[in-house]
């Protein structure tokens, strides 16, 4: 991960992020890495700015939990009394949704999750 900083003050301008998508092709990967710490060569708008590699560890638990919430929302309809699925399918979805809700307590959360298979409709 990288941070964009103001060089003179060490002020963080952009928190940990991936490098911009178009940065590599300019000179080739290694040549650009050498030029990232001082972006003044890109013009006045980039004077006193640079990208610096960081050892920050990003907490992915919120991202994974948000994914679980989207899955639950996407399958809410299967729990309705008049859902156009059989009772057996509804029971499969009920068990699937239970596994999704318990994903935070599963082994490997948040970095190595084994997501349950979604039942076929």
The first five atom37 places (N, CA, C, CB, O) and aatype in JSON, in Angstrom:
{
  "aatype": [20, 20, 20, 20, 20, 20, 20, 20, 20, 20, 20, 20, 20, 20, 20, 20, 20, 20, 20, 20, 20, 20, 20, 20, 20, 20, 20, 20, 20, 20, 20, 20, 20, 20, 20, 20, 20, 20, 20, 20, 20, 20, 20, 20, 20, 20, 20, 20, 20, 20, 20, 20, 20, 20, 20, 20, 20, 20, 20, 20, 20, 20, 20, 20, 20, 20, 20, 20, 20, 20, 20, 20, 20, 20, 20, 20, 20, 20, 20, 20, 20, 20, 20, 20, 20, 20, 20, 20, 20, 20, 20, 20, 20, 20, 20, 20, 20, 20, 20, 20, 20, 20, 20, 20, 20, 20, 20, 20, 20, 20, 20, 20, 20, 20, 20, 20, 20, 20, 20, 20, 20],
  "atom_mask": [
    [1, 1, 1, 1, 1],
    [1, 1, 1, 1, 1],
    [1, 1, 1, 1, 1],
    [1, 1, 1, 1, 1],
    [1, 1, 1, 1, 1],
    [1, 1, 1, 1, 1],
    [1, 1, 1, 1, 1],
    [1, 1, 1, 1, 1],
    [1, 1, 1, 1, 1],
    [1, 1, 1, 1, 1],
    [1, 1, 1, 1, 1],
    [1, 1, 1, 1, 1],
    [1, 1, 1, 1, 1],
    [1, 1, 1, 1, 1],
    [1, 1, 1, 1, 1],
    [1, 1, 1, 1, 1],
    [1, 1, 1, 1, 1],
    [1, 1, 1, 1, 1],
    [1, 1, 1, 1, 1],
    [1, 1, 1, 1, 1],
    [1, 1, 1, 1, 1],
    [1, 1, 1, 1, 1],
    [1, 1, 1, 1, 1],
    [1, 1, 1, 1, 1],
    [1, 1, 1, 1, 1],
    [1, 1, 1, 1, 1],
    [1, 1, 1, 1, 1],
    [1, 1, 1, 1, 1],
    [1, 1, 1, 1, 1],
    [1, 1, 1, 1, 1],
    [1, 1, 1, 1, 1],
    [1, 1, 1, 1, 1],
    [1, 1, 1, 1, 1],
    [1, 1, 1, 1, 1],
    [1, 1, 1, 1, 1],
    [1, 1, 1, 1, 1],
    [1, 1, 1, 1, 1],
    [1, 1, 1, 1, 1],
    [1, 1, 1, 1, 1],
    [1, 1, 1, 1, 1],
    [1, 1, 1, 1, 1],
    [1, 1, 1, 1, 1],
    [1, 1, 1, 1, 1],
    [1, 1, 1, 1, 1],
    [1, 1, 1, 1, 1],
    [1, 1, 1, 1, 1],
    [1, 1, 1, 1, 1],
    [1, 1, 1, 1, 1],
    [1, 1, 1, 1, 1],
    [1, 1, 1, 1, 1],
    [1, 1, 1, 1, 1],
    [1, 1, 1, 1, 1],
    [1, 1, 1, 1, 1],
    [1, 1, 1, 1, 1],
    [1, 1, 1, 1, 1],
    [1, 1, 1, 1, 1],
    [1, 1, 1, 1, 1],
    [1, 1, 1, 1, 1],
    [1, 1, 1, 1, 1],
    [1, 1, 1, 1, 1],
    [1, 1, 1, 1, 1],
    [1, 1, 1, 1, 1],
    [1, 1, 1, 1, 1],
    [1, 1, 1, 1, 1],
    [1, 1, 1, 1, 1],
    [1, 1, 1, 1, 1],
    [1, 1, 1, 1, 1],
    [1, 1, 1, 1, 1],
    [1, 1, 1, 1, 1],
    [1, 1, 1, 1, 1],
    [1, 1, 1, 1, 1],
    [1, 1, 1, 1, 1],
    [1, 1, 1, 1, 1],
    [1, 1, 1, 1, 1],
    [1, 1, 1, 1, 1],
    [1, 1, 1, 1, 1],
    [1, 1, 1, 1, 1],
    [1, 1, 1, 1, 1],
    [1, 1, 1, 1, 1],
    [1, 1, 1, 1, 1],
    [1, 1, 1, 1, 1],
    [1, 1, 1, 1, 1],
    [1, 1, 1, 1, 1],
    [1, 1, 1, 1, 1],
    [1, 1, 1, 1, 1],
    [1, 1, 1, 1, 1],
    [1, 1, 1, 1, 1],
    [1, 1, 1, 1, 1],
    [1, 1, 1, 1, 1],
    [1, 1, 1, 1, 1],
    [1, 1, 1, 1, 1],
    [1, 1, 1, 1, 1],
    [1, 1, 1, 1, 1],
    [1, 1, 1, 1, 1],
    [1, 1, 1, 1, 1],
    [1, 1, 1, 1, 1],
    [1, 1, 1, 1, 1],
    [1, 1, 1, 1, 1],
    [1, 1, 1, 1, 1],
    [1, 1, 1, 1, 1],
    [1, 1, 1, 1, 1],
    [1, 1, 1, 1, 1],
    [1, 1, 1, 1, 1],
    [1, 1, 1, 1, 1],
    [1, 1, 1, 1, 1],
    [1, 1, 1, 1, 1],
    [1, 1, 1, 1, 1],
    [1, 1, 1, 1, 1],
    [1, 1, 1, 1, 1],
    [1, 1, 1, 1, 1],
    [1, 1, 1, 1, 1],
    [1, 1, 1, 1, 1],
    [1, 1, 1, 1, 1],
    [1, 1, 1, 1, 1],
    [1, 1, 1, 1, 1],
    [1, 1, 1, 1, 1],
    [1, 1, 1, 1, 1],
    [1, 1, 1, 1, 1],
    [1, 1, 1, 1, 1],
    [1, 1, 1, 1, 1],
    [1, 1, 1, 1, 1]
  ],
  "atom_positions": [
    [[0.84, -1.18, 0.0], [0.0, 0.0, 0.0], [0.89, 1.25, 0.0], [-0.96, -0.01, 1.22], [2.06, 1.2, 0.4]],
    [[0.31, 2.34, -0.45], [1.06, 3.58, -0.61], [0.26, 4.74, -0.02], [1.39, 3.84, -2.1], [-0.97, 4.68, 0.06]],
    [[0.97, 5.78, 0.38], [0.35, 7.02, 0.84], [0.91, 8.16, 0.02], [0.59, 7.25, 2.37], [2.1, 8.19, -0.29]],
    [[0.05, 9.09, -0.33], [0.47, 10.3, -1.0], [0.71, 11.34, 0.08], [-0.59, 10.79, -2.06], [-0.17, 11.62, 0.88]],
    [[1.93, 11.93, 0.09], [2.28, 12.89, 1.14], [2.8, 14.19, 0.55], [3.33, 12.3, 2.08], [3.31, 14.23, -0.58]],
    [[2.66, 15.25, 1.34], [3.31, 16.51, 1.04], [4.72, 16.37, 1.61], [2.53, 17.77, 1.66], [4.89, 16.19, 2.81]],
    [[5.72, 16.46, 0.77], [7.09, 16.16, 1.16], [7.62, 17.09, 2.24], [7.99, 16.23, -0.05], [8.26, 16.64, 3.19]],
    [[7.35, 18.4, 2.12], [7.94, 19.36, 3.05], [7.42, 19.22, 4.48], [7.67, 20.75, 2.56], [8.14, 19.52, 5.43]],
    [[6.18, 18.75, 4.63], [5.6, 18.66, 5.98], [5.31, 17.22, 6.41], [4.32, 19.47, 6.04], [4.96, 16.98, 7.56]],
    [[5.45, 16.28, 5.52], [5.13, 14.87, 5.77], [3.64, 14.68, 6.02], [5.94, 14.34, 6.96], [3.23, 13.66, 6.59]],
    [[2.82, 15.65, 5.6], [1.37, 15.58, 5.76], [0.82, 14.55, 4.78], [0.72, 16.96, 5.52], [1.16, 14.55, 3.6]],
    [[-0.04, 13.68, 5.28], [-0.66, 12.67, 4.43], [-1.8, 13.33, 3.65], [-1.19, 11.47, 5.28], [-2.73, 13.89, 4.23]],
    [[-1.71, 13.26, 2.32], [-2.74, 13.84, 1.46], [-3.78, 12.81, 1.06], [-2.1, 14.43, 0.22], [-4.94, 13.15, 0.81]],
    [[-3.37, 11.55, 1.01], [-4.27, 10.46, 0.67], [-3.84, 9.25, 1.46], [-4.29, 10.17, -0.86], [-2.7, 8.79, 1.34]],
    [[-4.75, 8.71, 2.28], [-4.43, 7.55, 3.11], [-4.11, 6.34, 2.25], [-5.6, 7.23, 4.05], [-4.21, 6.39, 1.02]],
    [[-3.73, 5.29, 2.9], [-3.32, 4.07, 2.22], [-4.25, 3.73, 1.06], [-3.27, 2.93, 3.18], [-5.47, 3.7, 1.21]],
    [[-3.64, 3.49, -0.07], [-4.4, 3.17, -1.28], [-3.47, 2.47, -2.24], [-5.01, 4.46, -1.92], [-2.25, 2.45, -2.05]],
    [[-4.05, 1.91, -3.27], [-3.24, 1.36, -4.35], [-2.73, 2.54, -5.17], [-4.06, 0.36, -5.23], [-3.28, 3.63, -5.12]],
    [[-1.67, 2.29, -5.9], [-1.17, 3.34, -6.78], [-2.17, 3.6, -7.89], [0.21, 2.96, -7.36], [-2.95, 2.72, -8.25]],
    [[-2.15, 4.82, -8.45], [-3.05, 5.09, -9.58], [-2.83, 4.05, -10.68], [-2.82, 6.52, -10.14], [-1.71, 3.58, -10.89]],
    [[-3.92, 3.68, -11.37], [-3.86, 2.6, -12.36], [-2.88, 2.88, -13.5], [-5.22, 2.36, -12.92], [-2.29, 1.94, -14.03]],
    [[-2.7, 4.13, -13.9], [-1.89, 4.44, -15.07], [-0.44, 4.79, -14.75], [-2.51, 5.58, -15.81], [0.26, 5.32, -15.62]],
    [[0.03, 4.5, -13.55], [1.38, 4.93, -13.18], [2.47, 4.07, -13.79], [1.52, 4.93, -11.69], [3.55, 4.59, -14.07]],
    [[2.25, 2.81, -14.02], [3.29, 1.88, -14.44], [3.83, 2.07, -15.85], [2.79, 0.54, -14.32], [5.04, 2.01, -16.04]],
    [[2.98, 2.28, -16.84], [3.46, 2.31, -18.22], [4.35, 3.49, -18.58], [2.31, 2.29, -19.13], [4.98, 3.47, -19.64]],
    [[4.41, 4.5, -17.75], [5.18, 5.69, -18.13], [6.64, 5.35, -18.41], [5.09, 6.76, -17.02], [7.15, 5.67, -19.48]],
    [[7.32, 4.7, -17.46], [8.72, 4.34, -17.64], [8.98, 2.85, -17.44], [9.58, 5.13, -16.69], [10.11, 2.4, -17.62]],
    [[7.99, 2.09, -17.09], [8.19, 0.72, -16.67], [8.18, 0.69, -15.15], [9.52, 0.13, -17.25], [8.54, 1.68, -14.52]],
    [[7.79, -0.39, -14.58], [7.54, -0.5, -13.14], [8.66, 0.03, -12.26], [7.29, -1.91, -12.79], [8.41, 0.94, -11.46]],
    [[9.86, -0.47, -12.37], [10.94, -0.09, -11.45], [11.36, 1.36, -11.65], [12.13, -1.0, -11.65], [11.65, 2.06, -10.67]],
    [[11.41, 1.82, -12.87], [11.81, 3.21, -13.12], [10.82, 4.17, -12.48], [11.91, 3.48, -14.63], [11.23, 5.21, -11.95]],
    [[9.56, 3.86, -12.52], [8.56, 4.74, -11.94], [8.65, 4.72, -10.42], [7.14, 4.34, -12.4], [8.5, 5.76, -9.78]],
    [[8.89, 3.55, -9.82], [9.01, 3.48, -8.37], [10.08, 4.43, -7.87], [9.31, 2.05, -7.92], [9.92, 5.04, -6.81]],
    [[11.17, 4.56, -8.61], [12.24, 5.48, -8.22], [11.77, 6.93, -8.28], [13.45, 5.29, -9.12], [12.3, 7.77, -7.54]],
    [[10.82, 7.24, -9.11], [10.36, 8.62, -9.29], [9.12, 8.95, -8.46], [10.06, 8.86, -10.75], [8.68, 10.1, -8.46]],
    [[8.55, 7.98, -7.76], [7.3, 8.23, -7.03], [7.46, 9.1, -5.79], [6.7, 6.93, -6.63], [6.53, 9.79, -5.4]],
    [[8.62, 9.07, -5.18], [8.79, 9.82, -3.94], [8.9, 11.32, -4.15], [10.02, 9.33, -3.22], [8.86, 12.08, -3.18]],
    [[9.04, 11.77, -5.39], [9.05, 13.21, -5.69], [8.36, 13.38, -7.04], [10.52, 13.8, -5.71], [8.94, 13.07, -8.08]],
    [[7.14, 13.87, -7.02], [6.34, 13.97, -8.24], [6.48, 15.32, -8.95], [4.9, 13.73, -7.92], [5.7, 15.61, -9.85]],
    [[7.43, 16.13, -8.56], [7.59, 17.45, -9.17], [7.85, 17.35, -10.67], [8.74, 18.22, -8.5], [7.57, 18.29, -11.41]],
    [[8.38, 16.24, -11.13], [8.65, 16.05, -12.56], [7.36, 15.99, -13.38], [9.46, 14.76, -12.78], [7.39, 16.06, -14.6]],
    [[6.2, 15.86, -12.68], [4.92, 15.85, -13.38], [4.34, 17.25, -13.59], [3.93, 15.0, -12.62], [3.33, 17.41, -14.27]],
    [[4.98, 18.25, -13.0], [4.5, 19.62, -13.17], [4.2, 20.29, -11.84], [3.26, 19.64, -14.03], [4.29, 19.66, -10.78]],
    [[3.85, 21.57, -11.9], [3.62, 22.37, -10.7], [2.51, 21.83, -9.8], [3.29, 23.78, -11.09], [2.59, 21.97, -8.58]],
    [[1.5, 21.22, -10.37], [0.4, 20.69, -9.55], [0.87, 19.58, -8.61], [-0.71, 20.16, -10.44], [0.22, 19.3, -7.61]],
    [[1.99, 18.96, -8.93], [2.49, 17.85, -8.13], [3.75, 18.2, -7.35], [2.76, 16.66, -9.03], [4.36, 17.33, -6.71]],
    [[4.14, 19.47, -7.4], [5.32, 19.92, -6.66], [5.11, 19.68, -5.17], [5.61, 21.42, -6.94], [4.03, 19.95, -4.65]],
    [[6.11, 19.17, -4.51], [6.08, 18.91, -3.06], [5.15, 17.75, -2.69], [5.64, 20.17, -2.32], [4.65, 17.69, -1.57]],
    [[4.92, 16.83, -3.64], [4.12, 15.64, -3.36], [4.9, 14.4, -3.75], [2.78, 15.7, -4.1], [5.73, 14.43, -4.65]],
    [[4.61, 13.31, -3.06], [5.24, 12.04, -3.41], [4.47, 10.88, -2.83], [6.68, 12.0, -2.94], [3.79, 11.02, -1.81]],
    [[4.59, 9.73, -3.48], [3.98, 8.49, -2.99], [5.04, 7.74, -2.19], [3.44, 7.61, -4.17], [6.19, 7.62, -2.62]],
    [[4.64, 7.24, -1.03], [5.56, 6.51, -0.18], [4.93, 5.18, 0.22], [5.94, 7.34, 1.08], [3.77, 5.13, 0.65]],
    [[5.7, 4.11, 0.08], [5.19, 2.79, 0.43], [5.03, 2.71, 1.94], [6.13, 1.68, -0.08], [5.87, 3.21, 2.69]],
    [[3.96, 2.08, 2.36], [3.68, 1.97, 3.79], [3.5, 0.51, 4.15], [2.43, 2.79, 4.17], [3.16, -0.32, 3.31]],
    [[3.73, 0.22, 5.38], [3.56, -1.15, 5.88], [2.22, -1.3, 6.58], [4.7, -1.52, 6.84], [1.99, -2.28, 7.29]],
    [[1.33, -0.33, 6.39], [0.02, -0.36, 7.04], [-0.71, -1.66, 6.71], [-0.83, 0.84, 6.61], [-0.65, -2.16, 5.58]],
    [[-1.38, -2.17, 7.68], [-2.24, -3.33, 7.49], [-3.66, -2.8, 7.45], [-2.04, -4.41, 8.63], [-4.12, -2.13, 8.38]],
    [[-4.34, -3.11, 6.39], [-5.7, -2.62, 6.24], [-6.66, -3.63, 6.84], [-6.03, -2.36, 4.74], [-6.59, -4.83, 6.54]],
    [[-7.55, -3.16, 7.68], [-8.56, -4.01, 8.3], [-9.64, -4.29, 7.26], [-9.16, -3.35, 9.58], [-10.4, -3.39, 6.89]],
    [[-9.71, -5.52, 6.8], [-10.69, -5.87, 5.79], [-11.98, -6.4, 6.37], [-10.12, -6.89, 4.86], [-12.9, -6.74, 5.63]],
    [[-12.07, -6.48, 7.7], [-13.25, -7.07, 8.3], [-14.53, -6.3, 7.94], [-13.1, -7.12, 9.81], [-15.56, -6.92, 7.68]],
    [[-14.47, -4.96, 7.91], [-15.66, -4.19, 7.54], [-16.05, -4.43, 6.08], [-15.43, -2.71, 7.77], [-17.23, -4.49, 5.75]],
    [[-15.05, -4.56, 5.21], [-15.35, -4.82, 3.8], [-16.04, -6.16, 3.64], [-14.06, -4.78, 2.97], [-17.02, -6.28, 2.9]],
    [[-15.53, -7.17, 4.33], [-16.12, -8.5, 4.22], [-17.5, -8.54, 4.87], [-15.21, -9.54, 4.87], [-18.4, -9.21, 4.35]],
    [[-17.67, -7.85, 5.98], [-18.98, -7.82, 6.62], [-19.99, -7.1, 5.73], [-18.9, -7.15, 8.0], [-21.15, -7.49, 5.67]],
    [[-19.55, -6.03, 5.03], [-20.43, -5.34, 4.1], [-20.85, -6.27, 2.96], [-19.74, -4.09, 3.53], [-22.0, -6.23, 2.51]],
    [[-19.92, -7.1, 2.51], [-20.25, -8.09, 1.48], [-21.32, -9.04, 2.0], [-18.99, -8.88, 1.04], [-22.27, -9.36, 1.27]],
    [[-21.19, -9.48, 3.24], [-22.18, -10.38, 3.84], [-23.54, -9.69, 3.92], [-21.72, -10.82, 5.25], [-24.57, -10.32, 3.65]],
    [[-23.56, -8.41, 4.27], [-24.83, -7.69, 4.35], [-25.51, -7.59, 2.98], [-24.61, -6.28, 4.94], [-26.73, -7.68, 2.87]],
    [[-24.71, -7.4, 1.94], [-25.26, -7.33, 0.58], [-25.86, -8.68, 0.2], [-24.17, -6.91, -0.44], [-26.94, -8.74, -0.4]],
    [[-25.17, -9.76, 0.54], [-25.69, -11.1, 0.25], [-27.02, -11.31, 0.97], [-24.67, -12.19, 0.67], [-27.97, -11.84, 0.39]],
    [[-27.09, -10.91, 2.23], [-28.33, -11.06, 2.98], [-29.46, -10.24, 2.35], [-28.13, -10.63, 4.44], [-30.58, -10.74, 2.21]],
    [[-29.17, -9.01, 1.98], [-30.19, -8.17, 1.36], [-30.67, -8.78, 0.04], [-29.64, -6.75, 1.12], [-31.85, -8.72, -0.29]],
    [[-29.74, -9.36, -0.7], [-30.06, -9.95, -1.99], [-30.94, -11.19, -1.86], [-28.78, -10.31, -2.73], [-31.63, -11.57, -2.8]],
    [[-30.92, -11.82, -0.7], [-31.72, -13.03, -0.49], [-32.88, -12.81, 0.47], [-30.83, -14.15, 0.03], [-33.56, -13.77, 0.84]],
    [[-33.14, -11.58, 0.88], [-34.27, -11.29, 1.78], [-35.59, -11.84, 1.23], [-34.39, -9.77, 2.0], [-36.41, -12.36, 1.98]],
    [[-35.77, -11.7, -0.05], [-37.02, -12.11, -0.67], [-37.33, -13.59, -0.44], [-36.98, -11.81, -2.16], [-38.49, -13.98, -0.45]],
    [[-36.31, -14.41, -0.25], [-36.52, -15.85, -0.09], [-37.2, -16.18, 1.25], [-35.19, -16.59, -0.19], [-37.69, -17.29, 1.44]],
    [[-37.22, -15.23, 2.17], [-37.81, -15.46, 3.49], [-39.26, -15.0, 3.57], [-37.0, -14.76, 4.55], [-39.91, -15.19, 4.6]],
    [[-39.77, -14.4, 2.52], [-41.17, -13.94, 2.5], [-42.11, -15.14, 2.41], [-41.41, -12.98, 1.31], [-41.8, -16.14, 1.77]],
    [[-43.25, -15.03, 3.06], [-44.23, -16.13, 3.05], [-44.67, -16.49, 1.63], [-45.45, -15.76, 3.88], [-44.92, -17.66, 1.33]],
    [[-44.78, -15.48, 0.78], [-45.26, -15.73, -0.58], [-44.12, -15.8, -1.6], [-46.25, -14.65, -0.99], [-44.34, -15.6, -2.79]],
    [[-42.91, -16.08, -1.14], [-41.76, -16.22, -2.06], [-42.05, -17.35, -3.06], [-40.44, -16.51, -1.28], [-42.54, -18.41, -2.67]],
    [[-41.75, -17.13, -4.33], [-42.07, -18.14, -5.35], [-41.05, -19.29, -5.39], [-42.15, -17.48, -6.72], [-40.51, -19.62, -6.44]],
    [[-40.8, -19.88, -4.22], [-39.9, -21.03, -4.12], [-40.54, -22.08, -3.2], [-38.49, -20.6, -3.58], [-41.43, -21.77, -2.41]],
    [[-40.07, -23.3, -3.33], [-40.64, -24.39, -2.51], [-40.22, -24.23, -1.05], [-40.2, -25.77, -3.05], [-39.29, -23.49, -0.73]],
    [[-40.91, -24.93, -0.17], [-40.56, -24.92, 1.26], [-39.15, -25.46, 1.46], [-41.57, -25.76, 2.08], [-38.41, -24.98, 2.33]],
    [[-38.76, -26.46, 0.66], [-37.42, -27.04, 0.77], [-36.35, -26.0, 0.4], [-37.28, -28.28, -0.14], [-35.33, -25.88, 1.07]],
    [[-36.61, -25.25, -0.69], [-35.67, -24.2, -1.11], [-35.6, -23.1, -0.06], [-36.09, -23.61, -2.47], [-34.53, -22.56, 0.22]],
    [[-36.74, -22.77, 0.51], [-36.77, -21.74, 1.54], [-35.94, -22.18, 2.75], [-38.23, -21.43, 1.96], [-35.24, -21.37, 3.35]],
    [[-36.01, -23.46, 3.09], [-35.21, -23.99, 4.19], [-33.71, -23.94, 3.86], [-35.63, -25.44, 4.52], [-32.89, -23.65, 4.73]],
    [[-33.36, -24.22, 2.59], [-31.96, -24.13, 2.16], [-31.46, -22.69, 2.29], [-31.8, -24.64, 0.7], [-30.35, -22.46, 2.77]],
    [[-32.27, -21.74, 1.85], [-31.89, -20.34, 1.95], [-31.8, -19.89, 3.4], [-32.88, -19.45, 1.19], [-30.94, -19.08, 3.76]],
    [[-32.67, -20.4, 4.23], [-32.63, -20.05, 5.65], [-31.3, -20.49, 6.26], [-33.83, -20.69, 6.42], [-30.68, -19.74, 7.01]],
    [[-30.86, -21.7, 5.95], [-29.57, -22.22, 6.45], [-28.41, -21.42, 5.85], [-29.43, -23.73, 6.12], [-27.46, -21.09, 6.56]],
    [[-28.48, -21.11, 4.56], [-27.45, -20.31, 3.88], [-27.31, -18.94, 4.55], [-27.78, -20.15, 2.38], [-26.2, -18.49, 4.82]],
    [[-28.44, -18.29, 4.8], [-28.42, -16.96, 5.41], [-27.86, -17.02, 6.83], [-29.83, -16.36, 5.41], [-27.18, -16.09, 7.27]],
    [[-28.15, -18.1, 7.55], [-27.6, -18.28, 8.89], [-26.06, -18.34, 8.82], [-28.17, -19.57, 9.55], [-25.37, -17.73, 9.64]],
    [[-25.54, -19.08, 7.84], [-24.09, -19.17, 7.67], [-23.49, -17.81, 7.33], [-23.74, -20.2, 6.57], [-22.41, -17.46, 7.82]],
    [[-24.17, -17.04, 6.49], [-23.7, -15.7, 6.12], [-23.68, -14.8, 7.35], [-24.59, -15.08, 5.01], [-22.71, -14.07, 7.57]],
    [[-24.73, -14.84, 8.16], [-24.79, -14.0, 9.36], [-23.69, -14.36, 10.35], [-26.15, -14.12, 10.04], [-23.23, -13.51, 11.11]],
    [[-23.26, -15.61, 10.36], [-22.22, -16.07, 11.28], [-20.82, -16.0, 10.69], [-22.51, -17.48, 11.71], [-19.87, -16.53, 11.28]],
    [[-20.67, -15.36, 9.55], [-19.37, -15.33, 8.86], [-18.29, -14.67, 9.7], [-19.51, -14.61, 7.52], [-17.12, -15.02, 9.6]],
    [[-18.68, -13.69, 10.54], [-17.7, -13.01, 11.4], [-17.05, -13.95, 12.39], [-18.36, -11.86, 12.14], [-15.92, -13.7, 12.83]],
    [[-17.72, -15.01, 12.76], [-17.18, -15.95, 13.75], [-16.54, -17.17, 13.08], [-18.28, -16.4, 14.7], [-16.07, -18.08, 13.76]],
    [[-16.54, -17.18, 11.74], [-15.96, -18.32, 11.04], [-14.44, -18.27, 11.08], [-16.45, -18.36, 9.58], [-13.84, -17.21, 11.18]],
    [[-13.83, -19.45, 11.01], [-12.37, -19.53, 11.0], [-11.86, -18.84, 9.74], [-11.88, -21.03, 11.06], [-12.38, -19.06, 8.64]],
    [[-10.85, -18.01, 9.9], [-10.26, -17.32, 8.76], [-10.8, -15.92, 8.5], [-10.46, -18.13, 7.55], [-10.26, -15.2, 7.66]],
    [[-11.85, -15.53, 9.21], [-12.39, -14.19, 9.0], [-11.41, -13.15, 9.52], [-13.77, -14.02, 9.7], [-10.9, -13.34, 10.63]],
    [[-11.11, -12.08, 8.81], [-11.67, -11.65, 7.54], [-10.79, -11.96, 6.34], [-11.93, -10.18, 7.6], [-11.2, -11.73, 5.2]],
    [[-9.6, -12.49, 6.56], [-8.63, -12.6, 5.46], [-8.73, -13.88, 4.64], [-7.27, -12.49, 6.0], [-8.28, -13.91, 3.49]],
    [[-9.3, -14.92, 5.19], [-9.35, -16.2, 4.48], [-10.71, -16.84, 4.72], [-8.2, -17.15, 4.95], [-10.83, -17.82, 5.47]],
    [[-11.72, -16.28, 4.09], [-13.09, -16.72, 4.31], [-13.47, -17.79, 3.29], [-14.06, -15.53, 4.23], [-13.18, -17.67, 2.1]],
    [[-14.12, -18.81, 3.77], [-14.74, -19.78, 2.89], [-16.24, -19.46, 2.88], [-14.46, -21.27, 3.36], [-16.97, -19.79, 3.82]],
    [[-16.68, -18.82, 1.81], [-18.08, -18.42, 1.71], [-18.92, -19.63, 1.41], [-18.27, -17.33, 0.63], [-18.52, -20.46, 0.59]],
    [[-20.09, -19.76, 2.04], [-20.98, -20.89, 1.73], [-21.55, -20.76, 0.32], [-22.13, -20.97, 2.76], [-21.68, -19.66, -0.22]],
    [[-21.88, -21.89, -0.26], [-22.47, -21.89, -1.6], [-23.92, -21.46, -1.52], [-22.35, -23.28, -2.27], [-24.68, -21.91, -0.67]],
    [[-24.28, -20.57, -2.43], [-25.67, -20.1, -2.49], [-26.54, -21.17, -3.12], [-25.77, -18.76, -3.29], [-26.18, -21.75, -4.15]],
    [[-27.68, -21.45, -2.52], [-28.59, -22.43, -3.11], [-29.1, -21.97, -4.48], [-29.79, -22.69, -2.17], [-29.21, -20.77, -4.73]],
    [[-29.38, -22.9, -5.34], [-29.98, -22.59, -6.64], [-31.46, -22.27, -6.42], [-29.8, -23.78, -7.65], [-32.1, -22.83, -5.54]],
    [[-31.97, -21.38, -7.22], [-33.4, -21.02, -7.13], [-34.18, -21.94, -8.03], [-33.65, -19.54, -7.51], [-35.4, -21.82, -8.12]]
  ]
}
